[in-house]
């Protein structure tokens, strides 16, 4: 069944825990994860080439000019982009690829790859989201305020996603996302080739009787 890799876009409010959820999804279920490029400064513990490809503004703009991204966006004053080569190579190998990107980028992906599966991770409620953002302790108050404002704006974009998954319990959230992806792969609309092959094979068997 379905030999083509699925392109899975995961977005969610800043602080909702999507980075952790995606990391667990990759570890537990072996999805291919696209590593984005960004002009944001690395946070403590972040490794170049693992968490992000960290770039200067000049380097990033050059990559835009060379058509090196399948999408890119500006988010809270920094550039973020998905390198084209990795995604296209993985999909053509039949691997399921996860992009963890924000809303503008997700909308660009949907335009270019209508078969992509768009999943939005949300929190049980707004107060929980605020607490998580503050509890992370990686950004100052000004950045947190900007991210909360952005979250407010993003509530209008949730409707464009195929699935909403609540991250209350991390393990449940990860398994819910995996279930969604499995179900997508089983859709009859994604398995037309299998149906056609089945028919041809049955015809051969029938004719050989
Ligand atoms: P952070 O700075 O917290 O790592 O990421 C900020 C936002 O940028 C998150 O919503 C994250 O999903 C998004 N992001 C990360 N990589 C990309 C990318 O390649 N393209 C787009 N459009 N957004 C990205």
Boltz pocket constraint, residues with backbone or C-beta under 6 A from the ligand:
constraints:
  - pocket:
      binder: B
      contacts: [[A, 10], [A, 11], [A, 12], [A, 14], [A, 36], [A, 37], [A, 40], [A, 71], [A, 72], [A, 73], [A, 75], [A, 80], [A, 81], [A, 82], [A, 83], [A, 100], [A, 101], [A, 102], [A, 103], [A, 104], [A, 105], [A, 106]]
      max_distance: 6.0
